[in-house]
């Protein structure tokens, strides 16, 4: 819907369009709540854990205690990464397309 269509259907257009709230809160910053702080802490912890696994996994010993990855392994890893990124990008594109055309 365009702005003029929304204005025609609403009694108070700024409230219907969500502008009134944005104008009130534009000058103030809200403090971070406890839930947000906990979520950020957990996500940062997971990021650190992923980094630790990356370093440990990347520096595995070669030779008698470890094995080298073959060329097929690198090709499979690259293809898996590319396919996963393409799938994620395609799903995000479908989500935006659906949202733009009102099919949510």
JOVEN-V933510 format. One record per residue. N is the residue number from 1. RES is the residue in three letters. SS is DSSP state (A for helix, B for strand, O for the rest). OMEGA is omega in radians with two decimals (none if undefined). NEAR is the number of other ideal C-beta (glycine too) atoms within 8 Angstrom. Layout:
BEGIN
N&RES&SS&OMEGA&NEAR, N&RES&SS&OMEGA&NEAR
END
This chain:
BEGIN
1&UNK&O&3.10&3, 2&UNK&O&-3.13&5, 3&UNK&A&-3.13&6, 4&UNK&A&3.09&6, 5&UNK&A&3.11&8, 6&UNK&A&3.13&12, 7&UNK&A&-3.12&10, 8&UNK&A&-3.08&6, 9&UNK&A&-3.09&6, 10&UNK&O&3.06&10, 11&UNK&O&3.11&3, 12&UNK&O&-3.03&6, 13&UNK&A&-3.11&8, 14&UNK&A&3.13&8, 15&UNK&A&3.13&9, 16&UNK&A&-3.11&11, 17&UNK&A&3.11&10, 18&UNK&O&-3.10&7, 19&UNK&A&-3.08&8, 20&UNK&A&-3.14&8, 21&UNK&A&-3.14&7, 22&UNK&A&3.13&8, 23&UNK&A&3.14&8, 24&UNK&A&-3.02&6, 25&UNK&A&-3.03&8, 26&UNK&O&-3.09&6, 27&UNK&O&-3.07&3, 28&UNK&O&3.00&5, 29&UNK&O&3.12&3, 30&UNK&O&3.08&5, 31&UNK&O&3.12&4, 32&UNK&O&3.13&6, 33&UNK&O&-3.11&6, 34&UNK&A&3.14&5, 35&UNK&A&3.11&6, 36&UNK&A&3.13&8, 37&UNK&A&3.12&9, 38&UNK&A&3.14&8, 39&UNK&A&3.12&8, 40&UNK&A&3.12&9, 41&UNK&A&3.13&8, 42&UNK&A&3.14&8, 43&UNK&A&3.08&8, 44&UNK&A&3.07&8, 45&UNK&A&3.10&8, 46&UNK&A&3.09&8, 47&UNK&A&3.09&8, 48&UNK&A&3.13&8, 49&UNK&A&3.09&8, 50&UNK&A&3.09&8, 51&UNK&A&3.10&8, 52&UNK&A&3.11&8, 53&UNK&A&3.11&8, 54&UNK&A&-3.12&8, 55&UNK&A&-3.12&8, 56&UNK&A&-3.13&8, 57&UNK&A&-3.12&7, 58&UNK&A&-3.09&6, 59&UNK&O&3.08&6, 60&UNK&O&-3.09&7, 61&UNK&O&3.07&6, 62&UNK&O&3.09&6, 63&UNK&O&-3.01&5, 64&UNK&O&-3.10&3, 65&UNK&O&-3.11&4, 66&UNK&O&3.11&8, 67&UNK&O&3.09&4, 68&UNK&O&3.08&5, 69&UNK&O&-3.13&6, 70&UNK&O&3.10&6, 71&UNK&A&3.09&5, 72&UNK&A&3.11&6, 73&UNK&A&3.10&8, 74&UNK&A&3.11&9, 75&UNK&A&3.12&8, 76&UNK&A&3.13&8, 77&UNK&A&3.13&9, 78&UNK&A&3.12&8, 79&UNK&A&3.11&8, 80&UNK&A&3.11&8, 81&UNK&A&-3.13&8, 82&UNK&A&3.14&8, 83&UNK&A&3.11&8, 84&UNK&A&3.10&8, 85&UNK&A&3.12&8, 86&UNK&A&3.12&8, 87&UNK&A&3.11&8, 88&UNK&A&3.11&8, 89&UNK&A&3.11&8, 90&UNK&A&3.12&8, 91&UNK&A&3.09&8, 92&UNK&A&3.10&8, 93&UNK&A&3.09&8, 94&UNK&A&3.12&8, 95&UNK&A&3.13&8, 96&UNK&A&3.10&8, 97&UNK&A&3.13&8, 98&UNK&A&-3.14&9, 99&UNK&A&-3.12&9, 100&UNK&A&-3.08&6, 101&UNK&O&3.04&6, 102&UNK&O&-3.12&5, 103&UNK&O&3.12&5, 104&UNK&O&none&4
END
